[in-house]
Amino acid sequence: MSEKTPQKKNRYFTTDNLIITFLVFVRLAIIVVIPFAIKAINPIGEALKDFNLTDLVFSQLRDETKVPPNTNIVIVDVGDARECDRGCIATEIMAINRYKPRVLALDMFFRKEKKSNADQIMKDSLLETALSQSKNLIMASQIIYSPETGAFTELLQSHPRFTKNAVPAFVNVITDEGKLKKGQISKRTVRTFTIKERIIDTLYKFDTLKFKSKQEFLNHEKLLKEKKLHPYTILDSNFMLKPKVDKIVDSLHFSFPYHVVRLFDKKKAEKALARKRKKDIINYYGNVSVGRLKFQYISREELLNVYETITFYEQKIKSGFKLDENEQAEYNNALEGAKNHEKIIKDKIVLMGIVPLIDLSDPKSLANITYEDTYYTPLNPNYVGRSYPDMYGLVIHANVIAMMLDENYINESPIWLTITLAITSTFLAVVFFSYLFNNYDTIYRLGRKTIQFIIGISMLFILVMVFHWFNYFIRLELTAACVLLSTGSMRMYYRTVRPILEKIGLLKSKPNESEENTENTSENTESTSENSKT
């Protein structure tokens, strides 16, 4: 009888598998760094560029009917500037103050005084009076990002005349694409928000220069003011302006939602700060579109009609006029409307801004959206290749405020956990595919792509479901990408990388498969001949 050939023990926790795992991350880094393709020939890539799997949770999986409207937040539309000027806004503010809100926050700017005629001067005075009589008033400010310094360096506010009684709060919507320059409009989806940002501005002073005459000095100053001469410009062979840091202005500024929550419920604001997150994912409640109202909403027409009707008839009654039957009925209807407004507004948060109702199902309604303060959100029904933004900036702030008040935050896996999962899962995938390759060659060759696809889809499914059920964003995209690159990295390693490492002496060379097969064949032949002789 012939002796059985001893089987080799398969060992998978080897140097080869460790190097393959490392190679996976090298390939992934190269793919991320190198652009996928030119935009003109990559329309699919451009459509998916701003897509995130978690958007499916908000746009497709969440049942909006199960999300009750937030009754603590009231959104008041001030209307388009062409329809409602500063006098109209002042009247709206006086109407709201009549119902005693706990917080009044304005997402609008009044940059300059208007003095072109008596009517505008009067309306400015009316607005100033209305704002000065408002309690817990918050007014919008804007922080400006400087690409040169890599920091926010400027704060823009309304004219001081209108901000005497107000707390400034920045209304910038800082998107995932990074910081926006002054006047730049975002085309990216708003998924996160920041509670606070620093403004860091460096003020310089310059060495005194000697000039031959006063006129030479004045000419030099004029050129500097007109920005025709840079401060570093060499004036002649002897003199050059040398800047010296005079002082650095470093100030901390808080966002619009944070200040609103702080004045409404200080403890909730402190809890939000205690999270110590640079960015938080927004847990969207909903929009103020037709049929999808998730916040109390009052239009400009409705608010002013009730207030002006009551004011008109009250003055008429005080003047001694008696109301006829129709006038009395109109007055009574206005009083009922005022009671309803008081029920909605009293002790609540009132957010004022340009927020007309949007009908997301009507393309004409979407085409008429004012793009100055509108953004894409995960609630957009066209979550791939979006054509129209779906939410006004003020409504985004309302969603953030609701999330902070309810403490309904979305937690995110830390970076160390993301990296640990990716490394561990990649190594296990390499070990698994090595096992298939060594023991089930046919299954490996025919089914590895299918297996990879199933593993990748399973991971992404887990990501979406955990986000949906537990409000927890566990980052598995990196892990899924690494698993998809594992078999290709194995092939690259054994065909290219390992031979190079063997040549330079970093790895010991293994016998070729052909040599092993030849030796095995000769051994089998000799044993067969011996058996036949016997």
Sequence and secondary structure as in RCSB ss.txt:
>XXXX:A:sequence
MSEKTPQKKNRYFTTDNLIITFLVFVRLAIIVVIPFAIKAINPIGEALKDFNLTDLVFSQLRDETKVPPNTNIVI
VDVGDARECDRGCIATEIMAINRYKPRVLALDMFFRKEKKSNADQIMKDSLLETALSQSKNLIMASQIIYSPETG
AFTELLQSHPRFTKNAVPAFVNVITDEGKLKKGQISKRTVRTFTIKERIIDTLYKFDTLKFKSKQEFLNHEKLLK
EKKLHPYTILDSNFMLKPKVDKIVDSLHFSFPYHVVRLFDKKKAEKALARKRKKDIINYYGNVSVGRLKFQYISR
EELLNVYETITFYEQKIKSGFKLDENEQAEYNNALEGAKNHEKIIKDKIVLMGIVPLIDLSDPKSLANITYEDTY
YTPLNPNYVGRSYPDMYGLVIHANVIAMMLDENYINESPIWLTITLAITSTFLAVVFFSYLFNNYDTIYRLGRKT
IQFIIGISMLFILVMVFHWFNYFIRLELTAACVLLSTGSMRMYYRTVRPILEKIGLLKSKPNESEENTENTSENT
ESTSENSKT
>XXXX:A:secstr
            SSHHHHHHHHHHHHHHHHHHHS  S GGG HHHHHHTT  TTHHIIIIIS GGGS  EEEEEE
EE   TTT  HHHHHHHHHHHHHT  SEEEE     S   SSHHHHHHHHHHHHHHHT SSEEEEEEEEEETTTT
EEEEEE   GGG TTEEEEE     TT    TT    SB  EE SEEEEEEEEEEE     SSHHHHHHHHHHHH
TT S TT B SSS B  EEEEEEEEEEEEBHHHHHHHHH HHHHHHHHHT  SSEE     BEETTEE EEEE H
HHHHHHHHHHHHHHHHHHTT    HHHHHHHHHHHHHHHHHHHHHTTSEEEEE      TT HHHHHT  GGGEE
B TT S  SS  S  EEHHHHHHHHHHHHHHT  BEE  HHHHHHHHHHHHHHHHHHHHHHHHH HHHHHHHHHH
HHHHHHHHHHHHHHHHHHHHSEE   HHHHHHHHHHHHHHHHIIIIIHHHHHHTTSS     HHHHHHHHHHHHH
HHHHHHHH 
